[in-house]
Amino acid sequence: MTDGPITDAVLQQGSTAVRRDVFDGRLWTASPYRVLSANESAATVTLWPGVATLAATEFIESVRTGDEAIREQALATIASGAYRLGEWVWRWNSVVTELVSGRWFTVGRMYGPDGTFRCWYVNFERPPTWRGDGWDTFDLLVDLVVEPDGSRRWKDEDEYAQGRRLGLVTDSEHSAVQTAREEAVALVEARRGLFSDDATAAWQPDPAWPLPALPTTPLTVFR
């Protein structure tokens, strides 16, 4: 595996690439994406409603119920390593995500069920460590939401602070995130990358595409 440049042979257009959140050597999430494009240093992938993923069961319960107390406990459980994985079926939005080697965030375009563009979503996370069938990372909890009109708001700052206290986000990662925040805002203001796309353009996955699926091999291969 490498966190350096990728090649066309790593992620092929139309193939399934698995994104894995890994903390302290353990799998936290696994999500299959369809590869839209890839080059020597970046990839654009998509995920849409109906795709089955894996996540820590406490996190799934917090999303299902909207209970913030369960979500706080989920982070503590992940930090302790005392969690189990369960299936979570992606719902609500289709997302087209761009990830770049060495970058501490991804940029996603979120679309509603009818294909209407909803927002840009910047997810701060460890730079991708590329594998032949996808990449490893770890969600660093804070996010930036950019509306179609360009207005923006920070999301999950409290969760980020909790992650800092629990050791999920180290001091060096915090420093990298602070720099990455400035980089992301500069991209928004300059309308570069996915932010340059037409905010009124609709997008939907091709109905002929099969749903991306996780490998059928035992979970121990992820650990």
C-alpha positions as CSV (number, residue, x, y, z in Angstrom):
1,M,0.0,0.0,0.0
2,T,1.1,3.6,-0.6
3,D,0.0,7.1,0.3
4,G,1.8,8.4,-2.8
5,P,0.5,8.6,-6.3
6,I,-1.7,6.0,-7.7
7,T,-1.7,4.6,-11.3
8,D,-4.4,3.8,-13.8
9,A,-3.9,0.2,-12.9
10,V,-5.0,0.8,-9.2
11,L,-8.5,2.1,-9.6
12,Q,-10.1,1.3,-13.0
13,Q,-13.1,3.3,-14.3
14,G,-16.3,1.3,-13.6
15,S,-14.7,-0.9,-11.0
16,T,-15.7,-1.1,-7.3
17,A,-13.3,0.6,-4.8
18,V,-13.7,0.0,-1.1
19,R,-13.1,3.0,1.3
20,R,-12.1,1.8,4.8
21,D,-11.9,3.8,8.0
22,V,-9.2,2.3,10.1
23,F,-8.3,3.4,13.6
24,D,-5.5,1.8,15.6
25,G,-5.3,-1.0,13.2
26,R,-9.0,-1.9,13.3
27,L,-11.7,-1.4,10.8
28,W,-14.4,1.1,11.7
29,T,-16.3,1.4,8.4
30,A,-16.2,-0.1,4.9
31,S,-18.0,1.4,2.0
32,P,-18.0,0.3,-1.7
33,Y,-17.9,3.0,-4.4
34,R,-18.1,2.9,-8.2
35,V,-15.0,4.5,-9.7
36,L,-15.9,7.3,-12.2
37,S,-12.4,8.3,-13.0
38,A,-8.8,7.9,-11.7
39,N,-5.4,9.2,-12.6
40,E,-1.9,9.2,-11.1
41,S,-2.9,11.2,-8.0
42,A,-6.6,11.4,-7.6
43,A,-9.9,9.5,-8.0
44,T,-13.6,10.5,-8.4
45,V,-16.0,7.9,-7.0
46,T,-19.7,7.6,-6.3
47,L,-22.1,6.1,-3.8
48,W,-25.9,6.1,-4.0
49,P,-28.9,4.9,-2.0
50,G,-29.2,1.1,-1.7
51,V,-25.5,0.4,-1.3
52,A,-24.7,-1.8,1.7
53,T,-21.9,-0.6,3.9
54,L,-20.4,-1.6,7.3
55,A,-20.0,0.6,10.3
56,A,-19.7,0.4,14.1
57,T,-23.2,-0.5,15.4
58,E,-23.3,2.4,17.8
59,F,-22.7,4.8,15.0
60,I,-25.5,3.1,13.0
61,E,-27.9,3.4,15.9
62,S,-27.1,7.1,16.3
63,V,-27.8,7.8,12.6
64,R,-31.0,5.7,12.7
65,T,-32.4,7.5,15.9
66,G,-30.8,10.9,15.6
67,D,-29.8,10.5,19.3
68,E,-26.7,12.7,20.0
69,A,-26.0,10.9,23.2
70,I,-25.6,7.6,21.3
71,R,-23.3,9.3,18.8
72,E,-21.1,10.6,21.7
73,Q,-20.9,7.1,23.1
74,A,-20.1,5.8,19.7
75,L,-16.9,7.9,19.5
76,A,-15.9,6.7,23.0
77,T,-16.5,3.1,21.9
78,I,-14.4,3.5,18.8
79,A,-11.6,5.1,20.8
80,S,-11.7,2.1,23.2
81,G,-11.8,-0.5,20.3
82,A,-14.8,-2.2,22.0
83,Y,-17.2,-2.1,19.1
84,R,-18.8,-4.4,16.6
85,L,-19.6,-3.9,13.0
86,G,-23.0,-4.0,11.4
87,E,-24.6,-3.4,8.0
88,W,-25.8,0.1,7.1
89,V,-27.6,0.7,3.8
90,W,-26.8,4.1,2.3
91,R,-29.8,6.3,1.9
92,W,-31.1,9.8,1.2
93,N,-28.4,11.1,-1.1
94,S,-26.2,10.2,-4.0
95,V,-22.7,11.5,-3.7
96,V,-19.9,12.1,-6.1
97,T,-16.6,12.3,-4.2
98,E,-13.1,13.5,-5.2
99,L,-10.1,12.4,-3.2
100,V,-6.5,13.4,-3.9
101,S,-3.2,12.0,-2.7
102,G,-1.8,13.9,0.3
103,R,-5.0,15.9,0.8
104,W,-6.6,15.9,4.3
105,F,-10.1,16.2,3.0
106,T,-12.4,15.0,0.3
107,V,-15.0,17.0,-1.6
108,G,-18.4,15.5,-2.3
109,R,-21.3,16.7,-4.4
110,M,-24.6,15.6,-2.8
111,Y,-27.7,14.9,-4.9
112,G,-31.3,14.2,-3.9
113,P,-33.4,11.3,-5.1
114,D,-34.5,13.2,-8.2
115,G,-30.9,14.2,-9.1
116,T,-31.2,17.7,-7.8
117,F,-27.9,19.2,-6.5
118,R,-28.1,19.8,-2.8
119,C,-24.7,20.9,-1.6
120,W,-20.9,20.4,-1.6
121,Y,-19.7,18.4,1.4
122,V,-16.1,18.6,2.6
123,N,-15.1,15.7,4.8
124,F,-11.9,16.1,6.7
125,E,-10.0,12.8,7.0
126,R,-6.6,11.3,6.8
127,P,-5.0,11.3,3.3
128,P,-5.8,8.2,1.3
129,T,-3.5,5.2,1.7
130,W,-4.1,3.5,-1.7
131,R,-4.8,-0.3,-2.1
132,G,-5.3,-2.2,-5.3
133,D,-9.0,-2.4,-4.5
134,G,-9.6,1.0,-2.9
135,W,-8.1,3.1,-0.1
136,D,-7.8,3.4,3.7
137,T,-8.4,6.6,5.7
138,F,-9.9,7.8,9.0
139,D,-12.7,10.3,9.3
140,L,-11.5,13.3,11.4
141,L,-15.0,14.2,12.4
142,V,-15.3,17.9,11.4
143,D,-17.0,18.9,8.0
144,L,-17.7,21.9,5.9
145,V,-21.0,22.2,4.1
146,V,-21.2,24.6,1.1
147,E,-24.6,25.5,-0.2
148,P,-25.4,26.0,-4.0
149,D,-25.2,29.7,-3.5
150,G,-21.6,29.4,-2.1
151,S,-22.5,30.1,1.5
152,R,-20.8,27.8,3.9
153,R,-21.0,26.5,7.5
154,W,-18.8,24.3,9.7
155,K,-20.4,21.1,10.9
156,D,-19.7,18.8,13.9
157,E,-17.3,21.1,15.7
158,D,-18.4,19.6,19.1
159,E,-17.8,16.1,17.8
160,Y,-14.4,17.1,16.6
161,A,-13.5,18.5,20.1
162,Q,-14.7,15.2,21.6
163,G,-12.5,13.3,19.2
164,R,-9.5,15.4,20.2
165,R,-10.2,14.7,23.9
166,L,-10.5,10.9,23.2
167,G,-7.3,10.8,21.2
168,L,-9.1,10.0,17.9
169,V,-7.6,13.1,16.4
170,T,-3.9,13.6,17.4
171,D,-2.1,16.9,17.9
172,S,-0.3,16.4,14.5
173,E,-3.6,15.6,12.8
174,H,-5.2,18.6,14.4
175,S,-2.5,20.8,12.9
176,A,-3.0,19.2,9.5
177,V,-6.7,19.8,9.8
178,Q,-6.3,23.4,10.6
179,T,-4.2,23.9,7.5
180,A,-6.6,21.8,5.4
181,R,-9.5,24.1,6.6
182,E,-7.8,27.0,5.0
183,E,-7.1,25.0,1.8
184,A,-10.7,23.9,1.5
185,V,-12.1,27.4,2.0
186,A,-9.6,28.7,-0.7
187,L,-10.9,26.1,-3.1
188,V,-14.5,27.2,-2.4
189,E,-13.7,30.9,-2.9
190,A,-11.7,30.2,-6.1
191,R,-14.4,27.7,-7.4
192,R,-11.8,25.1,-8.2
193,G,-12.1,21.3,-8.5
194,L,-15.6,20.0,-7.9
195,F,-16.6,23.5,-6.7
196,S,-16.3,24.7,-10.3
197,D,-19.2,22.5,-11.4
198,D,-22.5,24.0,-12.2
199,A,-24.6,24.1,-9.0
200,T,-27.8,23.8,-11.0
201,A,-26.8,20.7,-12.8
202,A,-28.6,17.5,-11.9
203,W,-26.9,14.1,-11.6
204,Q,-28.1,10.5,-11.1
205,P,-26.3,7.2,-11.2
206,D,-26.9,5.3,-14.4
207,P,-29.7,2.8,-13.7
208,A,-27.7,0.2,-15.6
209,W,-24.9,0.3,-13.1
210,P,-24.9,-2.6,-10.6
211,L,-24.8,-1.6,-7.0
212,P,-21.2,-1.5,-5.7
213,A,-20.8,-4.3,-3.1
214,L,-18.2,-5.2,-0.4
215,P,-16.1,-8.3,-0.9
216,T,-17.6,-11.6,0.3
217,T,-14.4,-12.6,1.9
218,P,-14.3,-12.8,5.8
219,L,-14.0,-9.6,7.7
220,T,-10.6,-10.6,9.0
221,V,-9.1,-9.5,5.7
222,F,-9.9,-5.9,6.7
223,R,-8.1,-6.0,10.0
